[in-house]
């Protein structure tokens, strides 16, 4: 007797989807859960991707004929918009055709949804963006701008059935404030040093991301951008509902 065909769940996004290095691997978490033997998860996450880059890789997603598609991208769009140095870095590394903006993110996301609807019969889940940093009510100029842009960008996902940001923001308001890494601002030097340092800890020294989070003093992040297991499990719980629906 042949076993029933497994349902393909395609996951498209950036490092938060790839689940490598400092980022919690929520796809591996879902694979481990009881009852998920009927699903085959395909990971199309690539570190550093903006919505534009994810759109370019959509043919690979369509080719696997998914029954469900999870799209989680946009955090790097926010970082590129808030920090001039990050914007230049991504423009060169990811060969961006335009300067990142809310309108461009909307265009890329809308085109992604259109092609998925046209090319598959899959259910599509567009994930809202989790906070960057852990001070949702901060008046710090850089953190405040990050918070505003996260809220603005997540509004593009309003029809989505997956909501990650709200649950984390509620928890963060009850916790000590931690600001995002130094990305921009008139009184700050933009620096990638925290990301390089934490990547070295995880990839070279083989430290667990949650241990790095504790060293850094983060409750929900490994490095202020990538989620640790506490926040990653919030994401996994919400995506589980979408996958099983």
Residue pairs with C-beta under 8 A, 6 or more apart in sequence:
4 38
6 37
6 38
6 39
6 40
7 38
7 39
7 40
7 67
7 68
8 39
8 40
8 42
8 64
8 65
8 66
8 67
8 68
9 39
9 40
9 41
9 42
9 66
9 67
9 68
9 69
9 70
9 243
10 42
10 44
10 61
10 64
10 66
10 68
10 69
10 70
10 122
11 17
11 27
11 41
11 42
11 43
11 44
11 45
11 69
11 70
11 72
12 44
12 45
12 54
12 57
12 58
12 61
12 69
12 70
12 71
12 72
12 73
12 112
13 44
13 45
13 49
13 54
13 70
13 71
13 72
13 73
13 127
14 45
14 46
14 47
14 48
14 49
14 50
14 53
14 54
14 72
14 73
14 75
14 76
15 21
15 22
15 23
15 45
15 46
15 47
15 48
15 49
15 226
16 23
16 24
16 45
16 72
16 75
16 130
16 226
16 227
17 27
17 43
17 44
17 45
17 70
17 72
17 73
18 43
18 45
18 46
18 47
19 25
19 26
19 27
19 28
19 43
19 45
20 47
21 47
21 199
21 202
21 203
21 209
21 226
22 195
22 198
22 199
22 202
22 209
22 212
22 222
22 223
22 225
22 226
23 209
23 222
23 226
23 227
24 209
24 222
24 226
24 227
24 228
24 229
24 231
24 232
24 233
24 235
25 232
26 232
26 233
26 235
26 236
26 239
27 41
27 43
29 232
29 233
29 236
30 36
30 39
30 41
30 236
30 239
30 240
30 243
31 39
31 41
33 240
35 244
36 243
39 243
42 61
42 64
42 66
44 54
44 57
44 60
44 61
45 72
46 53
46 54
46 57
48 76
48 90
48 93
48 94
49 57
49 73
49 76
49 94
50 73
50 74
50 76
50 77
50 80
50 90
50 94
50 96
50 100
50 105
50 108
51 73
51 74
51 77
51 104
51 105
51 108
51 109
51 112
52 94
52 96
52 97
52 98
52 104
52 108
53 94
54 71
54 73
54 108
54 112
55 108
55 111
55 112
55 115
58 112
58 115
58 116
61 69
61 116
62 115
62 116
62 119
62 120
65 120
66 120
66 122
67 121
67 122
67 123
68 122
68 123
68 124
68 125
68 242
68 243
69 116
69 120
69 122
69 123
69 124
69 125
70 125
70 127
70 162
70 239
70 242
70 243
71 109
71 112
71 113
71 116
71 124
71 125
71 126
71 127
72 127
73 109
74 105
74 109
74 129
74 153
74 154
74 156
75 129
75 130
75 132
75 225
76 90
77 100
77 104
77 105
77 153
78 129
78 132
78 146
78 149
78 150
78 153
79 86
79 90
79 132
79 183
79 225
80 86
80 87
80 90
80 91
80 100
81 87
81 100
81 101
81 102
81 149
82 142
82 145
82 146
82 149
82 183
82 184
83 183
83 184
83 190
84 184
84 190
85 183
85 184
85 190
85 192
86 183
86 184
86 190
87 99
87 100
89 192
90 96
90 100
91 99
98 104
102 149
102 152
102 153
102 156
105 153
105 156
106 156
109 126
109 156
109 157
113 124
113 126
116 122
116 124
117 124
123 242
123 245
125 160
125 161
125 162
125 239
125 242
126 157
126 159
126 160
126 162
127 157
127 160
127 162
127 164
127 235
127 239
128 154
128 157
128 160
128 162
128 163
128 164
128 165
128 166
129 150
129 153
129 154
129 157
129 164
129 165
130 150
130 164
130 165
130 168
130 220
130 227
130 231
130 235
131 146
131 147
131 150
131 165
131 168
131 169
131 172
131 220
132 146
132 150
132 180
132 224
132 225
133 143
133 146
133 147
133 178
133 179
133 180
133 181
133 221
133 224
134 172
134 175
134 176
134 177
134 178
134 179
134 218
134 219
134 220
134 221
134 224
135 143
135 147
135 172
135 177
135 178
135 179
136 147
136 169
136 172
136 173
137 147
137 173
138 144
138 147
138 177
138 179
140 179
141 185
141 186
142 179
142 180
142 182
142 183
142 184
142 185
142 188
143 179
143 180
145 184
146 180
146 183
150 165
154 165
161 241
161 242
161 245
162 238
162 239
162 241
162 242
163 238
164 234
164 235
164 238
167 234
167 238
168 220
168 231
168 234
171 219
171 220
172 219
172 220
175 219
175 220
176 219
178 217
178 218
178 219
178 221
178 224
179 224
180 224
180 225
181 191
181 194
181 195
181 223
181 224
181 225
182 188
182 189
182 190
182 191
182 194
183 190
184 190
194 216
194 223
194 224
195 223
195 225
198 212
198 216
198 222
198 223
201 207
201 212
201 215
202 208
202 209
202 212
202 222
209 222
209 226
209 228
209 229
210 222
210 228
210 229
210 230
212 222
212 223
213 219
213 221
213 222
213 223
213 228
216 222
216 223
216 224
218 224
218 228
219 230
220 227
220 228
220 230
220 231
221 227
221 228
221 231
222 228
227 235
